[in-house]
Amino acid sequence: MAQLPSTATIKDIIAALQTMEAVNQKADLAAVVGSPAVSTDDVATIISKLQNAKNTLASNITAQGLTTASGSESLASLASKVTASSVKKYAEGKAAPVWNGSVWVTTVTGLAFRPTFILFYGYQNGQEAGIYSEGQMRNNDGTIVNGFWDLGAIGNNRTNVFTINSNGFVMNGYMYNSQSYHQPSANMYWLAIG
């Protein structure tokens, strides 16, 4: 900024201070906005760059398919949509059931999420399959099933109990409750979503 002449009036001094304050505020605004805005941009350019960033953020939120967003929304609104968008995680694998003396137990650990839906199948004297859901499911006959739905038709003496934890699940007794029915090479194949 140019030095004021010694003949500067109070009005000139106030105007110079306001200009200096605006320059500092512009630099502060550019620092808050971050790249691509820089302190040498004029205010209109910083506003344009900020709007472009909001438009891109809104477009990315909408592209996730979980909610719609617009660049005309406030930053607070866009930020809340980012945190409100839940992204489902999934994992799949196979595990060998272990006989615990009374039932076959299949344990899956090490997931990076808590499962809310599990689809599983395995070979046990025929194809076996089942679904676990944290919510309700409707059976073919219209009845509501809570938690577990057996898709297999063989074997009546099963406990069908799931224990869900923060990083996996334990399935107790899906395979026959008799040790002699299980084929040692049989695995349970599973897909977990959370």
HUQUI-V577204 format. One line per field, one symbol per residue. phi: phi as a letter, one per 20 degrees, with the letter a starting at -180 (. if undefined). burial: b if it has 24 or more other ideal C-beta (glycine too) atoms within 12 Angstrom, else e. A space follows every 50 residues. Layout:
phi=???
burial=???
//
This chain:
phi=.fffffefeggffffffffffffffffffffffmgefcfeffgfffffff ffffffffffffffmeadbcfefffffffffffffedfdbbbrcbefcfd ocbecddccnfeaefdbcdbbadblpfdbacdcfeecdfgenfedencce eeddndecelddddcfcrbcdemffgfdffefegefdeebcdcb
burial=eeeeeeeeeeeeeeeeeeeeeeeeebeebbeebeeebeeeeeeeebeebb eeebeebbeebeeeeeeebeeeeeeeebeebeeeeeeeeebeeebbbeee eebbbbbbeebebebbbbbbbbbbeeebbbbbbeeeeeeeeeeeeebbbb ebeebeebebebbbeeebbbbbbbbbbeeebbeeebbbbbbbbb
//
